[in-house]
């Protein structure tokens, strides 16, 4: 076979092998080849209050002095460290105790576990009407916390000052996936609202973009990214290195003619 043909064959094999490997590393390979892809609207699920959550609760009324008593109670800072880089400190807010309650003056312990922020707001408003005239209550979550482990650039526990966040936000906080990470077998361990579940994610497909259970991270989620098989990774590296060596050798020979 002429050297020129051998050269072109080597280049073709190297090109297609590289394309195949690159496809395994890309996200959302099955999206349409278009500049704009319209995705269906994703309904934002209301977050449920859990033990250990911190809530920012503000109470107003016609008598600000009376309302101040409820606002100043229990708002003790809780400065704690999170592992990793660029994390928010876990600060302030009213803590939901292990029995699912928050304790207030006069009201005593008020169950918060299993309610949304809107439901807890309504509950407090009804209870406060006995002590305050026209109470105005605001309830919101202080932050969302999640953990990313395994084959990521910066594993650790992260907090974001958001009501909700996405799977891509979580990976971004952990520095994204290196080439040695499996993109097709990522696991989400979820203990939320009394239910424990493990979800599997394949980032090579667009499924996650259409699935709110996967795309929207819940408070206290743990994301585990598995490493690619080390032997397969080494074999791929050696294979591509040998192809490059052959191609360079053929180029050197071909350049003499």
LINUR-V188292 format. One record per helix or strand. SS is the DSSP state (2 for helix, 1 for strand). FROM is the first residue (numbers start at 1). LEN is the number of residues. If there is no record, write none. Layout:
SS/FROM/LEN + SS/FROM/LEN
This chain:
2/3/23 + 1/48/1 + 1/54/7 + 2/64/9 + 1/94/2 + 1/101/4 + 1/108/4 + 1/116/1 + 2/117/12 + 1/136/6 + 1/144/7 + 1/156/5 + 1/165/2 + 2/167/7 + 1/181/12 + 1/195/7 + 2/207/4 + 2/212/4 + 1/216/2 + 1/221/7 + 2/230/25
